[in-house]
Each structure stands twice: as C-alpha cells, then as structure tokens.
Amino acid sequence: MEFVDYYKILGVDKNASDNDIKSAYRKLARKLHPDLNPNDKEAHKKFQQVNEANEVLSDPEKRKKYDKYGKDWEHGEEYEKARQYQQSRQQQPGYGDFSFSGGDDDSNFSDFFSSMFGRSEGSGRKGRQAKYRGEDYNAELHLKLTEAYATHQQTLTVNGKKIRITIPAGVENGQVIKLKGHGGQGINGGPAGDLYITFVIEEHPAIKRSGNDLYTTLEIDLYTAVLGGEVTVDTLSGKVKLKVNPETQNGTKIRLKGKGFPVYKQEGQFGDLYVTYSVKLPANLTERQKELFRELAKS
C-alpha cells in the first residue's frame, strides 16, 4: 500500500484547522463532482481521493492516528497492543535468550504485528532478538512539465547513498511511488523501510495540463483571423504549423490529436493538445487605416 498524503490532496498543511479542512473539501468537491465532469475519468479519481482524505481528516480520532502512524493509521490500536506486549516481554527474565514461541499462539499475531516485531524461528529453541522493520521515508521530487513529459533517469541521495531511478513519462503531480527497501535500516536484522517519493510537477508558463490533455492559448492578429493564414504553435514535442480558416472567431478552440501528454506507462499513447485562438486587435492605427475600418463598418 503506497502512502497517500491526505493533506496534500486537500491542499492544506498539517496544522490546518477543522474549518480549513472543511472549506478545502467543499471547494474541491464542487470542482470535481462527477455531475460537472461526466466524461472526465481523472476528475472522478480525484473526487474519490478528496472524499477519502476528508473522511479521515475531518474525524479527530482518525486524523490523530493518521498523523501518528501515516499509511498504517488503521492499524494504530493493533500496533499499540503489540508495542505494549513487546515491552512486557522485555521485562521478563531471560528475554534476550529466547524469542516468541512458534506454536499455535504465534498464529495469533497479525501480519502487521509481524512486520513490526518479527517472528520466532521455532518453539523452545534459542532464538534471536525481535526484528524491527526500518522506518519509512518520505521525499518530494520536483519536476518541470517538460521533464515529466519524457522518460528519464535521476540520481537521488538518501542517507548518503546515491539511488538512480528511472522516471516514466507521464507521471502526475502528487503521484507517489514506492522504492522498496530504501527507507531506514532495520533493527536486529529486520527489513529496511521503504522510500515514498511524491512528484511535484511545476506549472508551465504557457501550457496547462489536465490529465493527459494539454491546453494552450495562441495569439493571432486580426488580419489572419479575418483572411485566414498559417501560424506556428509551440508544443512539448516541438513546433507545429496550423492553418487558420478565414473568419476565425476569437476564442475558437481546435484539437491536435496525439499532441498532448504521454499516458503513464503506456508507450506510444498520448492525450490531445487543445489550442485556443486569441485574436489581437491592431493598435496605433494611422488615419488611413482607421478610415478603411470606418468604410468597412459602413459596408
């Protein structure tokens, strides 16, 4: 199970008040509601995430457990019982010489308990001290939109060790990946924790992303809009020439199929690019040019 940052989903910090959480939830729920986005699968997915985040953070008890245990918050009570049991074992004579029995009682320990404290080798045998799983680490990796557009490699430094990872094209803002075994070191031979990386995709100055689709605005002059012509638009994969039809209206939107963002881990598949024309009116006209416009208006 990958760690989900509910605070980031709602766009609030960990010190947010109940009112802040409620306000952020209502704003996002209205924006992402399926009734307003009937054909947007990405909006539906985010709407579910927002509801899940609100369900946990709006409940004081659930929020307290989430803040304390992170992704394992639902196992909080079980963890506390296991920790208390472990402490009581440590106070018993000969604790360091024998581990938990491997008989029927051992089956009563849950997988979560075992992941935190380990299991024994067998009944009545001299065993090892309990194993402790290492701590999970969380980190953010900031990428430009152009970087997230193409598969590439980056080197991270965690606890003085360099980790080279491949970032697939199409990662989304807020997406979390897990690097197994790259968290804190285990105790007494226990497994290492995991490293959770959250991607933060910076906004592009001219291109906006929504799921796998991209949106941009292209300014064209009045004469091209009226008479037609050819213009060039910048895309993330290079420049593309477009034919402008005569009498193109301001705000006209066209779709460039397959010129959007790559679909995550689906090689060769792309979203679409939507270009909106913004007609720029001429300025600093001469008297002769103004006269021509007056004649045109009369006609």
Buried (B, 14 or more C-beta within 10 A) or exposed (E): EEBBBBBBBBBBEEEBEEEBBBBBBEEBEEEBBEEEBEEBEBBBEBBEBBBEBBEBBBEEEBBEBBEEBBBBBBBBEBBEEBEEBBEEBEEEEEBEEBBBBBEEEBEEBBEBBBBBBBBBEEBEEEBEBBBBBBEBBBEEBEBEBEBBBEBEEEEBEBEEEEBEBEBBBBBBBBBBBBBEEBBBEBEEEBBBBBBBBBBEBEEBEEBBBBBBBBBBBBEBBEEBBBEEBEBEBEBBBEEBEBEBEEEBEEEBEBEBEEBBBBBBEEEEEBBBBBBEBEBEEEEEEEEEEEEEEEEEEEE
